[in-house]
Amino acid sequence: MAKTKEKAVPVTETLNKQVANFSVLYMKLHHYHWYVKGENFFTLHPKFEEMYTEAALNLDTIAERMLSLLTLPTATLTEHLKIASIKEADGEETAEQMVKSLADDFDSICTELTEGISIAEDQDDQPTADMFIAIRSSLEKHRWMLEAYLGE
């Protein structure tokens, strides 16, 4: 079903927020990958790489969905930092704080994706809803694993 720009506005606003979130998350995960230290380095270093690779794929998928809806995703770090709900790394985190921060970020994004699924379904946009469901499922698994790592 072809979408007009006007009909797609609620969906594309939600999509664009996730473009921002995954852009910030991508850089945050790189930061953690580069700067993790300590006894868990050999566990966390490759895990963060796995996660930033997935974040990049999610970012591209979401941005391309926006383009298919004839809207433009934000594409500067300044714009991303303004609209993202997650925050960038501050540079002083311990390995445990890195893991906790990511678990919290994944939880926040999952909540937003759930809202986005409802918005997409209300707009009869099943492709966006399906995309958000798949991403949320993966993030929920990552969150669970991070929380298990923390002993929660």
For each residue, the residues with C-beta under 8 A, 3 or more apart:
1: 124
2:
3: 7 8 11 69 70 123 125
4: 7 8 70
5: 8 9 69 70 71
6: 9
7: 3 4 123
8: 3 4 5 11 12 69 70 71 123 125
9: 5 6 12 13
10: 13 14 119 122 123
11: 3 8 14 15 69 116 119 120 123 125 128
12: 8 9 15 16 66 69 71
13: 9 10 16 17
14: 10 11 17 18 112 115 116 119 120
15: 11 12 18 19 62 65 66 69 71 73 116 128
16: 12 13 19 20 66 71 73 74 83
17: 13 14 20 21 83 84 85 112
18: 14 15 21 22 58 62 109 112 113 116 132 135
19: 15 16 22 23 59 62 63 66 73 74 80
20: 16 17 23 24 74 79 80 81 82 83 84
21: 17 18 24 25 84 85 86 109 112
22: 18 19 25 26 55 56 58 59 62
23: 19 20 26 27 59 77 80 84
24: 20 21 27 28 80 81 84 86 87 88
25: 21 22 28 29 52 55 86 105 109
26: 22 23 29 30 52 55 56 59
27: 23 24 30 31 77 88 89
28: 24 25 31 32 86 88 89 101 102 105
29: 25 26 32 33 48 49 51 52 55 102
30: 26 27 33 34 48 52
31: 27 28 34 35 88 89 91
32: 28 29 35 36 44 48 89 93 98 102
33: 29 30 36 45 48 49 52
34: 30 31
35: 31 32 91
36: 32 33 40 41 44 45 48 95 98
37: 41 95
38: 41 94 95
39:
40: 36 43 44 95
41: 36 37 38 44 45 95
42: 45 46
43: 40 46 47
44: 32 36 40 41 47 48 95 98 99
45: 33 36 41 42 48 49
46: 42 43 49 50
47: 43 44 50 51
48: 29 30 32 33 36 44 45 51 52 98
49: 29 33 45 46 52 53
50: 46 47 53 54
51: 29 47 48 54 55 102 142
52: 25 26 29 30 33 48 49 55 56
53: 49 50 56 57
54: 50 51 57 58 138
55: 22 25 26 29 51 52 58 59
56: 22 26 52 53 59 60
57: 53 54 60 61
58: 18 22 54 55 61 62 135
59: 19 22 23 26 55 56 62 63
60: 56 57 63 64
61: 57 58 64 65 131 135
62: 15 18 19 22 58 59 65 66 73 131 135
63: 19 59 60 66 67 73 75
64: 60 61 67 68
65: 15 61 62 68 69 127 128 131
66: 12 15 16 19 62 63 69 71 72 73
67: 63 64 70 71 72 73
68: 64 65
69: 3 5 8 11 12 15 65 66 128
70: 3 4 5 8 67
71: 5 8 12 15 16 66 67
72: 66 67 75
73: 15 16 19 62 63 66 67
74: 16 19 20 79 80 83
75: 63 72 79
76: 79 80
77: 23 27 80 81
78: 81 82
79: 20 74 75 76 82 83
80: 19 20 23 24 74 76 77 83 84
81: 20 24 77 78 84 88
82: 20 78 79
83: 16 17 20 74 79 80
84: 17 20 21 23 24 80 81 87
85: 17 21 108 109 112
86: 21 24 25 28 105 108 109
87: 24 84 90
88: 24 27 28 31 81
89: 27 28 31 32 93 98 101
90: 87 93
91: 31 35
92:
93: 32 89 90 97 98 101
94: 38 97 98
95: 36 37 38 40 41 44 98 99
96: 99 100 150
97: 93 94 100 101
98: 32 36 44 48 89 93 94 95 101 102
99: 44 95 96 102 103 146 149 150
100: 96 97 103 104 146 150
101: 28 89 93 97 98 104 105
102: 28 29 32 51 98 99 105 106 142 146
103: 99 100 106 107 143 146 147 150 152
104: 100 101 107 108
105: 25 28 86 101 102 108 109
106: 102 103 109 110 139 140 142 143 146
107: 103 104 110 111 143
108: 85 86 104 105 111 112
109: 18 21 25 85 86 105 106 112 113 136 139
110: 106 107 113 114 136 139 140 143
111: 107 108 114 115
112: 14 17 18 21 85 108 109 115 116
113: 18 109 110 116 117 132 133 135 136 139
114: 110 111 117 118 136
115: 14 111 112 118 119
116: 11 14 15 18 112 113 119 120 128 129 132
117: 113 114 120 121 129 132 133 136
118: 114 115 121 122
119: 10 11 14 115 116 122 123
120: 11 14 116 117 123 125 126 128 129 132
121: 117 118 124 125 126 129
122: 10 118 119
123: 3 7 8 10 11 119 120 128
124: 1 121
125: 3 8 11 120 121 128 129
126: 120 121 129 130
127: 65 130 131
128: 11 15 65 69 116 120 123 125 131 132
129: 116 117 120 121 125 126 132 133
130: 126 127 133 134
131: 61 62 65 127 128 134 135
132: 18 113 116 117 120 128 129 135 136
133: 113 117 129 130 136 137
134: 130 131 137 138
135: 18 58 61 62 113 131 132 138 139
136: 109 110 113 114 117 132 133 139 140
137: 133 134 140 141
138: 54 134 135 141 142
139: 106 109 110 113 135 136 142 143
140: 106 110 136 137 143 144
141: 137 138 144 145
142: 51 102 106 138 139 145 146
143: 103 106 107 110 139 140 146 147
144: 140 141 147 148
145: 141 142 148 149
146: 99 100 102 103 106 142 143 149 150
147: 103 143 144 150 152
148: 144 145 151 152
149: 99 145 146
150: 96 99 100 103 146 147
151: 148
152: 103 147 148
